Structures are given as structure tokens and as C-alpha cells.
Amino acid sequence: MMKKILMLLIWGVFCTTSVVEAQQYFIPKYKGEKVERDFLLDNPKRKWTVTFGGTYNMAFGMTDRIALKHQNDVVSYPREIGLSGASALLGVGYKTNENIVAGVETGALFQDNGIAMPFYGAFNYYYGPATVQHRYRFFNYMHLGPQFYFDKEKSKTVGAMAGIGGGMRLVVGQTGKIDFRVGYQLNLRRPVVNTSGSYDIPASKVDYKQFAHVLQVGVGIMLF
């Protein structure tokens, strides 16, 4: 019995050795080394950048502010709104270094209650070096400037906007660069005070402002 078991063990070792030798024969001894590639997330030779993109805006609240100039009195109250829209934007920026890009953006905002045209200064700060071994790079941004309204509701044309948020730059293909961003935006609109009827306070003595709180999601494609 012991002899049979010993023969089976010897036969198993022989078969295992044969399989290993066969694998070593068919599998190369030396595997190819992994080549690390550097991705260029910014072109240092170009100081100017041009981007085209768009945003989706979803308002989640509004604050009305009414100031009575002759009484030096201010009344503010919040209200819920269901307002959304989308915009198309064109931006021009200047790179002071590989981390900072400052410029302007403008375009058209199409929303439920009409059309607006933002025109604001844009400041982007990109983290880390421009050349890295992965396809992404994070950044923060700030927007500030006037916004012009051409909408269905009666309001003064000139308003304002301010935004802050963050995002990620992604390298697509060999050289394509896309910025994805998400943040908070505050829009200022100045509705026209209703002058129909009889009031104790003239419209010239009333300052009426609306502040819309907006969640903004956007994408920008770097043209060059």
C-alpha cells in the first residue's frame, strides 16, 4: 500500500514538473516594462486660452429685498422658486503661470422667465504641475460681473452675478482638454416697481432687488 502511494506521489511530482516546464517554455521569461506617460494638462507655450462651453442652472431659492429710501427701512423675505435654464459661454483667458488663468466670459442664458447675457471676470486656480502622469487636475474658480436681462418679467436691464466653485480638468485623447465644474451662483435682478394705482410712496423712493440662489453645473472645452 505504501509503495503504491509513493509511486503516486512520484508520478504527481513528475506531472507538476512537466507542466511548469511547459509553461516556462511558452511564457517569456522577461515581461515588458510598463511605460509611464506624462500628460500635458496645459500648454506652457501659449499665454492666451479660448474656451467654449455651457452650463445648466437650477435655482433653489430667492430673496426679495425692498428698501424704502425716505424711511431708511429695509424689508427682506425669502421665497421658493422653480427656475431652471441653460447657457452657452465663450471665454478668453490669460495665464500668468501654469496655475493661474484670469480672463472674461460671456454668452447667453436661456431660462424659464426669459433671456439674460452674463459678462463677468473669471479667475481659475489649477492645483499641481501642468505635466503629470494622470489625465486630471483639480481647480477652483470665481466669477464676478454684470448680467443683462431681456426677459418676460418687467425688470431693469442691468443686474449682476457672482459665482464660486470647483472642478476638474480632464485630458481626452492625445491633446483635448475639458473642464468640468460645479458651484454656487448668486444672481441679482432689479424688478421695476409697479406704478399703477395710488400709493403713499412714489416708485422713485423704493429700491427693489431680487437675489436668486443657483446651483450651476458646467463644462468648458479648450479650443486653444
C-alpha positions in Angstrom: 0.0 0.0 0.0 2.8 2.4 0.9 4.6 1.5 -2.3 1.5 2.5 -4.3 1.2 5.8 -2.5 4.8 6.5 -3.0 4.5 5.8 -6.7 1.5 8.1 -7.0 3.4 10.9 -5.3 6.4 10.5 -7.6 4.1 10.5 -10.6 2.3 13.7 -9.3 5.6 15.5 -8.8 6.7 14.4 -12.3 3.5 15.7 -13.9 3.7 19.0 -12.0 7.3 19.5 -13.0 6.4 18.8 -16.7 3.5 21.4 -16.6 5.8 24.0 -15.0 8.5 23.4 -17.6 5.9 23.7 -20.4 4.6 26.9 -19.0 8.2 28.3 -18.8 8.7 27.3 -22.4 5.7 29.1 -23.7 5.7 32.1 -21.4 8.6 34.6 -22.0 11.0 34.9 -19.1 11.1 38.7 -19.3 7.9 40.7 -19.3 7.8 44.1 -20.9 8.2 47.0 -18.5 5.3 49.4 -18.1 5.9 52.7 -19.8 4.8 55.8 -17.7 3.3 58.6 -19.9 3.2 62.2 -19.0 0.0 64.1 -19.8 0.2 67.8 -20.6 -2.8 69.5 -18.9 -1.7 72.9 -20.0 0.4 74.2 -22.9 3.1 76.4 -21.4 3.9 78.0 -24.8 0.5 79.7 -25.1 -0.3 82.5 -22.7 -3.8 83.0 -24.1 -6.6 80.5 -23.9 -10.0 80.3 -25.6 -12.8 78.1 -24.3 -16.3 77.3 -25.4 -18.9 75.5 -23.2 -22.1 75.7 -21.4 -23.9 75.4 -18.0 -27.1 74.1 -16.5 -28.5 76.4 -13.9 -31.0 75.3 -11.2 -32.4 77.9 -8.8 -33.3 76.6 -5.4 -34.3 79.9 -3.7 -34.8 83.6 -3.9 -34.6 86.5 -1.6 -36.6 89.7 -2.1 -35.1 92.9 -0.7 -37.2 96.1 -0.6 -35.6 99.3 0.7 -37.6 102.5 1.4 -35.2 105.3 0.8 -37.1 108.0 2.5 -37.5 106.0 5.7 -34.1 104.2 5.6 -36.0 101.0 6.1 -35.2 97.6 4.6 -37.5 94.5 4.3 -36.2 91.1 3.2 -38.0 87.9 2.8 -37.2 84.5 1.2 -39.4 82.6 -1.2 -39.2 79.3 -3.1 -38.9 79.3 -6.8 -38.8 76.6 -9.5 -36.5 78.2 -12.1 -34.0 76.4 -14.4 -32.1 77.2 -17.5 -29.0 76.6 -19.7 -26.3 78.8 -21.1 -23.7 78.9 -23.8 -20.5 80.6 -23.0 -17.3 81.8 -24.7 -14.3 82.6 -22.6 -10.9 84.2 -23.1 -8.2 83.9 -20.5 -4.6 84.9 -19.8 -2.2 82.6 -18.0 0.1 84.3 -15.5 1.7 80.9 -14.7 0.9 77.2 -15.0 -1.6 77.5 -12.1 -3.5 80.8 -12.6 -5.7 81.8 -15.5 -7.6 85.1 -15.4 -10.0 86.5 -18.1 -13.6 87.1 -19.1 -16.5 85.0 -20.2 -19.8 86.0 -21.9 -22.7 84.3 -23.6 -26.4 83.8 -23.4 -28.5 82.3 -20.6 -31.9 80.9 -21.6 -34.2 80.3 -18.6 -37.9 79.8 -17.9 -38.6 83.5 -17.5 -36.6 84.9 -20.4 -33.0 85.5 -21.6 -30.0 87.0 -19.9 -26.5 87.8 -21.0 -23.7 87.4 -18.4 -20.4 89.2 -18.8 -18.1 88.6 -16.0 -14.4 88.3 -14.9 -13.2 84.7 -14.4 -10.4 83.6 -12.2 -9.3 80.0 -12.2 -6.6 78.4 -10.0 -5.3 75.0 -11.0 -3.6 72.8 -8.5 -0.4 70.9 -9.0 2.0 70.9 -12.0 0.8 71.1 -15.6 2.6 67.9 -16.6 1.7 64.8 -14.6 1.3 61.1 -15.1 -2.6 61.1 -14.9 -5.3 62.7 -17.0 -6.9 65.0 -14.5 -6.2 68.2 -12.5 -8.4 70.0 -10.0 -9.2 73.7 -9.8 -11.2 76.4 -8.1 -12.9 79.3 -9.8 -14.5 82.7 -9.0 -16.9 84.7 -11.3 -18.0 88.3 -10.8 -19.6 90.9 -13.1 -22.7 92.4 -14.6 -25.6 90.4 -16.1 -28.0 91.9 -18.6 -31.7 90.8 -18.6 -34.0 90.6 -21.6 -36.9 88.7 -20.1 -40.6 88.5 -19.9 -40.8 90.0 -16.4 -40.5 93.8 -16.0 -37.1 94.5 -14.6 -34.2 96.8 -15.3 -31.7 95.6 -17.9 -28.6 95.7 -15.8 -28.1 93.3 -12.9 -25.2 91.4 -11.6 -23.9 87.9 -10.8 -21.2 86.2 -8.6 -20.1 82.6 -8.5 -17.7 80.3 -6.7 -17.0 76.6 -7.1 -14.6 73.9 -8.1 -14.0 71.4 -10.8 -11.6 69.1 -12.7 -9.7 69.4 -15.9 -9.6 66.2 -17.9 -7.3 65.3 -20.9 -9.3 63.5 -23.6 -7.4 61.7 -26.3 -4.0 63.0 -27.1 -4.4 66.7 -26.5 -8.1 67.5 -25.9 -8.8 69.3 -22.6 -12.2 69.7 -20.9 -13.1 71.5 -17.7 -16.0 70.2 -15.6 -17.2 72.5 -12.8 -19.9 72.7 -10.2 -20.6 75.6 -7.8 -22.9 78.2 -6.3 -24.0 81.4 -8.2 -25.9 84.4 -6.9 -27.9 86.4 -9.5 -29.1 90.0 -8.9 -32.2 91.2 -10.7 -33.8 94.7 -10.2 -37.6 94.4 -10.9 -39.4 97.5 -11.9 -41.7 98.8 -9.1 -45.4 98.7 -10.1 -46.5 102.3 -10.5 -50.2 101.6 -11.4 -52.7 102.7 -8.8 -52.4 105.1 -5.9 -49.5 104.7 -3.4 -48.3 106.8 -0.5 -44.7 106.1 -1.5 -43.5 107.1 -5.0 -41.7 104.4 -7.1 -38.5 106.6 -7.1 -38.3 106.1 -3.3 -38.4 102.3 -3.5 -35.3 100.1 -4.2 -36.5 96.6 -5.2 -33.9 93.8 -5.7 -34.1 90.1 -6.1 -31.3 87.6 -5.3 -31.6 84.2 -6.9 -29.6 81.3 -5.4 -28.4 79.0 -8.1 -26.7 75.6 -8.3 -24.6 75.6 -11.5 -23.1 72.6 -13.4 -20.9 73.4 -16.4 -18.4 72.1 -18.9 -15.8 74.0 -20.9 -13.8 72.8 -23.9 -10.5 74.4 -24.5 -10.3 75.4 -28.2 -6.7 76.5 -27.9 
